[in-house]
Amino acid sequence: MPRGYAGKFLDVDLTREKIEETEIPEEILYRYFGGRGLAVKVLWDRLGRKWSSIDPLGPENILTVLTGPLTGFHPGSRICVSGKSPLSNGIVGATAGTEFAVELKCAGYDGIFITGKASNPVYLLITDDGCEIMDASHIWGKICEETIKILNTEVKRILTKRKPRIGLWREPSMIYIGPAGENLVRTAAVLTKLVHAAGYGGYGAVMGSKNLKAIVAKGRGPLPDTAAPKTVEILLNEYHKRLISRVRMRQWGTGYAGYAVGANLSSEPIRNWQEEWHDERNIGGPKYSARFWVKPYWADFNCTLSCMKISCIKSGRWKGDITDMPDYELEAYCGTNLGIFNPEDNVHMSALMDNLGLSGINAANTMGFAAELYQRGILTKEDLGFELKWGDAEAFTKLANLIVKREKIGNILAEGTYRAALKISEMKGIDVTRYAVHVKGIEVGAHGIRSGKDFHDKCYAANVQGGDHTSPAADPSPKDAGVWTELNAVFADSAVFCMFAVVPDLVWELTYAVTGWRIKEEEWCREQGRRIITLQRVLLLLGGPDIFWTPEKDDDNPRRFYEPLPTGPYKGKAAEKTVVERKKKEYYKAIGWDERGIPTEEELRRLGLEDIEKEVKKLRKQ
Ligand code: SF4
């Protein structure tokens, strides 16, 4: 077993109430690492040949909950949640910062593969003694804040009773879902630490489909051995010196971007992306700090960057609401995208998403879509039961609750933006897909492409994770020799640590010191990174069972991005179809895919993926 790994995985079948410990050979770990990479490999091996018939919300789907070899060592520990996505029908590696990943490793496990469906609501309790299936009927239906409180008290009591000689147990760490996941809302997140979410992909709904409310971990063992402990220590000292010197990020987190991205880059979603520019100086970390921050430096495990800030509304109608900052994405999606420019309302909407268990990016994208339909008179007061005007936080609160409960129009919007657009088009007899800002079913992150100052113009169109802004498709240039930021994002998701905390010139040395694998960036980008993306691409195109994507039609930007920006310094600018098409082809070629973006037989052979050739052949014929 390579160093950095605990050495065991858990296989949990909730239908049969069967739990087994498994090991994964070192050769596989070297080729896929952990997190996103290993999820893709395991999902292909176990489900790949019947992929198109697997219902993401059916018992056959596998929810993967994985750490990676750098989890617990690299600053900023995260957990990577994956499976067949109920939004894209492909695979997304969704990560969230949490100590849960460290507790899991300290309990002796690198990850969990969960299949089946429990007959009643359950949670998993993982300790040094193994994994148990526990009754969760008493927390089913509870909002996230209550779920955490109840499970914390309950698990501490159980462990104290079982091992009284240890004394009072400190609180465990957990991942969980809210009512959104329970009700199979496709934009539901898997959440942790009250305010963190693995949002992209809709894995909260996958967890809900298995009647699985939470996974709680408390490990008492140390982290696994490393290959060169002294070097790890030296490198981490250097890491922390560097991280602590990143003053702006440390002081404001990504929240500093709330004003800057909208005003300077003109790439922030406003009113469902009808605009991308604003000059609202009330938005953003520097304005929120005095008003809301009750904890100005908060971090995930082993991270001196401490970019998180806890906000609490101190008075008024939303008094007591708690969220983190909000970070840039939720300043945008729970703020400007809903026409909300009032800071209290922005913090409230972000806290609401956390508590209902919705992904703040994805679900708020759907709410913005609904509000635009209301603005255009396509959805009416009769459809909603209330007026839905831009900036009205009360109305958006009602809408979020309708979605979570799947009531009235909420039942349609709970399907995510794209599926809701298809249904509303049918219902109203008018094509509303043009207002759906998604790529392959995944709502687009809060970074626009039209101004040309932020993300580049085909980064979403060719992305194997659709609209996910954390891992956009690269813009390859002959000079970069295939070392692309996209593949470094795949590395962070597979070694499983926080991308914000990476120190590029130290990370490969740290990888060597932890694992003993002398792997360099070039090798990762040429071999492992491409292997993972290629496998993800194939499974995305195999898709199904309800929606299938075709490269010609669906490797594209949302239609909105071809409309000229109506306001701001980049007024009139838009993505250009011919440029996007050309860049897409360049990307396909650079990554070893054919003209249509289907991996070539030669590339599959080079990557050791011959076993998927049979499925890929079918895609080439379509
Ligand atoms: S950089 Fe911020 S988000 Fe990342 S691990 Fe550190 S505190 Fe968490």
Boltz pocket constraint, residues with backbone or C-beta under 6 A from the ligand:
constraints:
  - pocket:
      binder: B
      contacts: [[A, 75], [A, 76], [A, 77], [A, 97], [A, 298], [A, 299], [A, 300], [A, 301], [A, 303], [A, 304], [A, 305], [A, 306], [A, 307], [A, 308], [A, 498], [A, 499], [A, 500], [A, 501]]
      max_distance: 6.0
